[in-house]
C-alpha cells in the first residue's frame, strides 16, 4: 500500500474511533442544558501568586513572617448613675515589620454610636446592627507619646471610627516600640448594635461592655494598615498582646471579664472566695452567688466602690460585664495536658432554671472541653457566659448571650459564641473583610460539637442538603464578600451556613474525616495567634491532605456555582454489561455516590471521584450485571446541595 494511503487509512481509523461511543470511563458532551465546563472548573492556574518567605506555598507562616504586637494597660471608672465609662489606656506597640512607621492608626469603635457616624447613616438605625436612636461615641481627651516616663502631647486626626496618630519620630522597623496614652470616655448605649448594651432586670441592670477602649488597627504584609470603618455588621481584626485592665465599679456589682481575676480576695466576700476556690476543683457546677442571695446586701463587701483587676495574655481583645443582679456559678474545665480552666456563668433571676441558665456552665464546660480535645487547647484561664441584652457575641474568654435563651437555644448560642474562641480569637483572620473565615469555620465545628455533647442531646439527626440548596444559592452574591456589603438577610447563609456546609462536604464527601481533620488541625496549629488569609487556608488544606482542591475553592468560595448531578439513560452492551450515564449539569463538579438497584432487589453502591468530570459534563461507565437494572440514583443520601432532585434518578 502506498505511504499516503497508509497515512490516510490510519487517519480514517483514528477519526472513526472518535466517532464510536466509548463504553468505559468515557466522556461525551452532555445535554445542551449543561452549564459545566471542565476548562473553567479545572483551570491549571489558581493561586494569584507564588509562596513567599512570609507566607509559604505549603500554607504556613514563612521564616520571614512577621506581625506587630500591642499590649494595653487600661484604667477606667464605671459610673452606673450616669451610665458612662471614663479612663485611660496606655498602649505599648511593637513594630515587627520591615518598614518604619511614621504614623499609627487606632480603632475608635464606640464612634459608631454617634448619630453622624457612617454606620448610623448607612444603616438608618434599622436592623440588628443599627444604632437605635442613641447619640454617643468617644470623647477623646489627651493623646500623648510616652518616652522615658515623659508624655509628649500629639494632636490626633479622628475620622469616623478611626484615629491617626502622627509620631514625632518614625517608629523603627524590626522591633521598634512606642507607647501611646489616650484619655477617653463614652456613654453606654442601651442597644449597642447587638454587641454590647444594657438590660433592665427586677434586681438591677446588666451592663455588657465591649469595643470600649481605643485599639490598634492591624498593620500587615497584605494591605499595610487595615482601616475599614466599623459599620456594625462587619466585625473585627486585631493585634495580639497582653492586656491588663482595672474596672472601678460600685461595690454592689459583680464584675466578670476576659482573663484572670487578679484580686478576688479584694472584691469577693469571704464566702464567695471560698466557693470560688472550690469551683476551681469541681467538675460539677458550684454556686458562687445563690439566687436567694442576690438581694442580700451581705452578698457583697460593705464598701461604696471596688476596683476589679484583670489580666489576659496573648489576646486580641477583652470585654466585661457588671451588674448587681447577677447569680454566679462556676465549674472546673479539664483541658489537654492536664491543664485546668474555670467555666463561669452570670445571669439574672429571670433567667435561672434547669431548662435555662442554670445549665449554662455545664454547656460552657462541655463545648470548650470538646474543642480543646478536638482542635486546639483552650488558652484562657476562664470562660464566662453572660446573660444580657445581646443576642450572641463573642470575645476572648467571655461571651454575651441572650438572657431569654433556654434549652437547645441556650446550648446553641453558647456553643457558637465559645466556638469563636478558636475562630477568630486563636486563628486571627480578618473578620471585617472575610466573615466566612470565622463565622463559617465556627459554624462547622459547632455542628461536630452538637453531636458530641452529652451523647448527642442536641445533635443534628442529619440534613437533606437537596432542600438546603435552596437557601445556599438564594443570593447570587456568593461567599467571598465583605460582611458590610452582604445584605443582612443573606449574612446567615453566606457567612455562616454555606461555608460550614462547604467544610462538611470536604470532610464527608471529598477527603474523609481523618484526612480533613488532620488538615484542619494543621491549619490551626500553624496559624494560631497569627493572621492567615484565605489563600493560606487553601494552601494549608491542600498540602496537608495531599489533594488539589482548586476546583472546590473556585466553585464554592470564589464563585457561586451550583451543584446539579443527574442520571442519564441506561443502555446495555450485552446481557451482562450495562452502560450507565451520569451528568454534571451545573458549573460545580463534585465526587458522587451512585446506587444501582437490580431486578432482584439488591442495591450496589458505587463511589466516583471528582476526576470523572475532567473530560466533560457526561460520564459513562460499564457495570457488570446478571439481569436488568431497575433504577439508578445519584447522591441517594442527599449529601450534596443538589439544586434539582428531579433528575437524580433513572427508573426502567
C-alpha positions, 0 to 999 in steps of 0.5 A: 500500500502506498505511504499516503494511503497508509497515512490516510487509512490510519487517519480514517481509523483514528477519526472513526474511533472518535466517532464510536461511543466509548463504553468505559470511563468515557466522556461525551458532551452532555445535554445542551442544558449543561452549564459545566465546563471542565476548562473553567472548573479545572483551570491549571492556574489558581493561586494569584501568586507564588509562596513567599518567605512570609507566607509559604506555598505549603500554607504556613507562616514563612521564616520571614513572617512577621506581625506587630504586637500591642499590649494595653494597660487600661484604667477606667471608672464605671459610673452606673448613675450616669451610665458612662465609662471614663479612663485611660489606656496606655498602649505599648506597640511593637513594630515587627515589620520591615518598614518604619512607621511614621504614623499609627492608626487606632480603632475608635469603635464606640464612634459608631454610636454617634448619630453622624457616624457612617454606620448610623447613616448607612444603616438608618438605625434599622436592623440588628446592627443599627444604632437605635436612636442613641447619640454617643461615641468617644470623647477623646481627651489627651493623646500623648507619646510616652518616652522615658516616663515623659508624655509628649502631647500629639494632636490626633486626626479622628475620622469616623471610627478611626484615629491617626496618630502622627509620631514625632519620630518614625517608629523603627522597623524590626522591633521598634516600640512606642507607647501611646496614652489616650484619655477617653470616655463614652456613654453606654448605649442601651442597644449597642448594635447587638454587641454590647448594651444594657438590660433592665432586670427586677434586681438591677441592670446588666451592663455588657461592655465591649469595643470600649477602649481605643485599639490598634488597627492591624498593620500587615504584609497584605494591605499595610494598615487595615482601616475599614470603618466599623459599620456594625455588621462587619466585625473585627481584626486585631493585634495580639498582646497582653492586656491588663485592665482595672474596672472601678465599679460600685461595690454592689456589682459583680464584675466578670471579664476576659482573663484572670481575676487578679484580686478576688480576695479584694472584691469577693466576700469571704464566702464567695472566695471560698466557693470560688476556690472550690469551683476551681476543683469541681467538675460539677457546677458550684454556686458562687452567688445563690439566687436567694442571695442576690438581694442580700446586701451581705452578698457583697463587701460593705464598701461604696466602690471596688476596683476589679483587676484583670489580666489576659495574655496573648489576646486580641481583645477583652470585654466585661460585664457588671451588674448587681443582679447577677447569680454566679456559678462556676465549674472546673474545665479539664483541658489537654495536658492536664491543664485546668480552666474555670467555666463561669456563668452570670445571669439574672433571676429571670433567667435561672432554671434547669431548662435555662441558665442554670445549665449554662456552665455545664454547656460552657464546660462541655463545648470548650472541653470538646474543642480543646480535645478536638482542635486546639487547647483552650488558652484562657484561664476562664470562660464566662457566659453572660446573660444580657441584652445581646443576642450572641457575641463573642470575645476572648474568654467571655461571651454575651448571650441572650438572657431569654435563651433556654434549652437547645437555644441556650446550648446553641448560642453558647456553643457558637459564641465559645466556638469563636474562641478558636475562630477568630480569637486563636486563628486571627483572620480578618473578620471585617473583610472575610466573615466566612473565615470565622463565622463559617469555620465556627459554624462547622465545628459547632455542628461536630460539637452538637453531636458530641455533647452529652451523647448527642442531646442536641445533635443534628439527626442529619440534613437533606442538603437537596432542600438546603440548596435552596437557601445556599444559592438564594443570593447570587452574591456568593461567599467571598464578600465583605460582611458590610456589603452582604445584605443582612438577610443573606449574612446567615447563609453566606457567612455562616451556613454555606461555608460550614456546609462547604467544610462538611462536604470536604470532610464527608464527601471529598477527603474523609474525616481523618484526612480533613481533620488532620488538615484542619488541625494543621491549619490551626496549629500553624496559624494560631495567634497569627493572621492567615488569609484565605489563600493560606487556608487553601494552601494549608488544606491542600498540602496537608491532605495531599489533594488539589482542591482548586476546583472546590475553592473556585466553585464554592468560595470564589464563585457561586456555582451550583451543584446539579448531578443527574442520571442519564439513560441506561443502555446495555452492551450485552446481557451482562454489561450495562452502560450507565450515564451520569451528568454534571449539569451545573458549573460545580463538579463534585465526587458522587455516590451512585446506587444501582438497584437490580431486578432482584432487589439488591442495591450496589453502591458505587463511589466516583471521584471528582476526576470523572468530570475532567473530560466533560459534563457526561460520564459513562461507565460499564457495570457488570450485571446478571439481569436488568437494572431497575433504577439508578440514583445519584447522591441517594443520601442527599449529601450534596446541595443538589439544586434539582432532585428531579433528575437524580434518578433513572427508573426502567 
